[in-house]
């Protein structure tokens, strides 16, 4: 009988770390296919796993392997740590606009909790995702305080309600096309400047077809935002069903010329409720260069599987 070769602890650790490092490289692909696209969203998790593995390899005196995987750990953690800076300063007396973005979750029945929380925040604009007719009928107090807006009330998870304390210059539903779900566009005055606001909620990437449709919708919204920026300031927000580290999100920033409002405010993870280890930022608010972000934070769950986002904007 031949002797069985034993796999060393260093070998096992290196094999596992090689898989983690390979998964993190999916982010470097410009258009990764599904399901490789699903690997793009965990640089923080990859970074911590690689860092822990690097320390283990150092303990086992595997210095070359530790150095190799340590570089991967630094690369992944560096991607996420970029969210800790990049905040744009604004004047103290600059005009302000406070926005609440909340994916209420269609099946959620905590209508009163959601209303109470939004009313306590007292924003200027409210944007709600996953609003159906039942939800809309239970938002009496919000409709009273925010009587202006536009709604797409659907029986699935892609309804949108845009609500404002003050009248818009215009508000309209952008119709669904072959690859898109409907979105909302509104124009308003912000400190004497025209502001175009776009709210959108593309499909989650649960298949290659849905991935292509999500990216097509984000591409369309980026092009519309770029065109609107020629006339004034722009805000593009919603549940994008992608994270800031995906190639799709980076393309959206390039196409639109907008800036992620998270910069300088940290991770700001919003989904999924009940799984803190896997929390990801799926709910986004992008702004044009003429807008600074004074405050950005996440709110309470209030029965949804998404945390809401609160952002206070100011003209630069």
N, C-alpha and C positions, 0 to 999 in steps of 0.2 A: 504494500500500500504506500502511495506517495504521501508525503507530509503536507498538511494544510498550511498555507501561508497565513500568518496573522496580519490583519490590517492594524496599523498603529493608530493611536489617538490623533496624532498629527495628520495622518493620511485621511482619516475620516473628517476631521475639521476642515482640511484643505478642500476636500471634495464638496462639502456642503457650502463653503465660502465661494468656491468656483461657480456653483449654481446661482448663488445670490448675486455675485458680480455679473454673471451673464444676463440675469434677469434685469439688472439695472441698466445694461447697455441697450435695451429695447428703446429707451428714451432717445437715443442718438439717431434712430431711424426717422426719416422725414415723414413717411406714411406707413407705419407698421400695420400689418394685417391683423384682423381679429383672429385669435384672442391675444396675440402679442401686445396689442394696444392696451390691454388691461394691466400689463406689467409696468406701465409708465407712471403710475400714480403713487408709488411707495418709496421715494428716495429717502425719506426719514427713517422708515423701517429698515431699508437696506443698509443705511448708514450705521444704525445702532447694531444690527446683526454683524456687520463686517468689523465694526470697532470691537465688539465683544470677542469675535473670533481672532482678531489681531492680538488682543491681550492674551488669549489662550495660547496662541502660537509662540508668543514671547516667553510665556511661562514654560513652554515645552522646548525652549531654546531653538526654535525654527525661525531664525532671524530673517532670512531671505524671504520666506513665505509671508512672514508677518509684515515686512516692508511692502511687499506686492499688494496684499489685501488691505493694508493700512492706507495706501494711496486711493483705492476704491472707496474706502470708508470716508476719507476726507472729501473726495469728489461728491459723493452723495449728500453728505451733511452740508457741504458748501452750497449745493443747489438750494437747500431749504433755508439756510442761514441768510441768504440774500433777502429774505422777507423781513429781516430785522432792521434794515435801513432803506433809505430811498424816500423817506417822508419829505414832502415839498413844503417849505414854510409859506405861510400866508399872513397878511396883515391882520392885526387884531380887530380892526373895524371893517373888514371886508364883508360883503353881503354873504349870508349863510343860507343853506338849504339842507334840511334834515330829511333823510329818506329811510323808511323801513321796508326791507325786502323779506318776505316770509313765504316759504313753501308750507302751506297749512296742512297738507296731506289730505287727499280727498276723503279717505275713510275715517279721519279724525272727527270726533264728535265733541271736542272741548271748545265749542264755539265761544262760550262766555270767557273762558280763560284767555283765548287768543285776543278777543276784543278788549278785555281789561288790560292786557299787557301793551297792546298797541296804543290805546288811549293814554296809558301812563307814560309812554314815551313821547307822546304829543308831537309826531313828525309833521312836516309840511306835505309830504307825499307818502302814499302807501302803495306798495306793489305786492299783490298776493298771487302765488302760484297754486295750481291744482284746485281752483275754485269751480264748483259745480252749482247747479241751481239751488240745491239744499243749503250749501254754504252761504250763498248770496242772500237767501231769504232770512238767515239768522244773524245778519250783520247790521241790524237796524241802527245801533248807536254809531257805528262807523260811517254808515251812509249819511247819517244826519250831520256828523262833523265834517265829513269829506264828500260833499254833494256833487263834485265835478269829476269826470273821468270817462273811462271806456272799459267795457268788459267783454270777454270771450267766455261764455259759460258753456261748458262741455260735459258730457257724461263720462269722459275718461279722465286721465290725470293731467290734462294739458290746458285746463282753463286758466285765464289770467284776468285779474281785476286791477285796474289802475285807478287810484282815488286821490283827489287833491282837495285841499282846503280852498284854494283859489281857482278861478276859471283858467282853462288852457286857451291858448291862441287857436289851437286845433287839436283834435284827437281822432285817431282812426285805427281800424283793424287792418293789419297787413294780411291779405288772404293767404290761405294755405295753397301752395303749389305742389307739384309732383313729389318733391323731396322734402317739403317743409310743413311744419305745423304753423298755425296762425300766430302772429305776434302783434304787439301794440306799439304804435308810435304816437307821441304827443309833442307839441311845441308849446313852450311857455316862456315867460320873461324871468330872467334870473339876474337881479341887480342891474337892470338896464340892458343886459345882453340877451339875445335869443338863445334858447337852450332846446335842443332836440333830445328827447328821452325815448329809448327803445327798450321794451321788455319782451323777453323771448324765453322759450322752454323747449329745447330740442329733445329728440328721443335719447334714451340711454343706450349705450353701445352693447346691447345684448346679443347681437349677431353682426355679421359683416354688412348686411343690408342696413341695419339700424345705425351702424357706425358711419357708413357712407352718407346716410340721410342727416345724421347729426352734424357731420363736418360740412355738408352742403348748406345746412341752415346757418351754421356759424359763419361760413364764408359769405353768405348773402348778407347777414347782419353786419359783418365787418365792412362790406362794400357800401351799404347804406349809411353806416356811421361815418365813413370816410367822406362820402358825398355831403352829408349834413354838416361836417366840420368846416366846410368852405363857407357856411352861412352863420356859424356861431359855435357855441359850446355844445358838447355831446356827453350824454350818459347812456351807457349800454349795460343792462343788468338782467339777472334772472338765474334760474337753475340751469347751468350750461351742460350738466351731466359730463363734466370733465374737470380735471384738476389743472392748476397752473403749470404743471411740469410736463404736460403732454405736448407733442408737436402740434396738435390741433389748436391748443390755446395759444401757443407761440405764433402760429400763423395768423390767428385772429388779431393779436396785438399788432403784428406787422401790417396786416391789411387795413385795419381801422385807424392806426396811428394813435390809439388810446393807451392809457396807462392803468395798470392794475391798482385799485385803491388799497389793496392789502399791503403794498410796499411800505415798510416802516412800522407795521402793526403786528407782525408775527404770523403764525400759522392760520388762525381764524377758521378752524375746521367746523363744518356744519352737518356732516352726514357720515355714518348712520347712527341714529339714536340707539343706545343700549350696547354699542360695541366700541368702547373708548379706545381700544388698541388700534382699531382700523379707521378712526375718524379722518375724514378728508374734506378739504374745502371744495365743494361743488357749486356753491351759490356765490355769484360774482357780481361785482359792480366796477365797471371800467369808466374812466373819465378822460376827457380831452385835456391837452396840456395847459389850457387856461384855467383849470379847476384844481384847487388844492384840497386835500383831505384833512380836516381838523380832527376828526374822531372816526374810528371804525372799530366795531366790536360785534360779538355775537350775543344773542339773547337766550331766553329760556326755551326749553323744548315745547311746552304747552300742548302735549299730546301728539305732535308731529314727529316724523322721523328725521326732520331737518331742523337745525337751529336757525332762527332768523338772523338777519344782518341789519345792523344800525349804522348809518354813515352820515356824518355832518360834513357838508362840502362848503367851500368858500371860493370866491373868485380870486385869482392871483393878480 
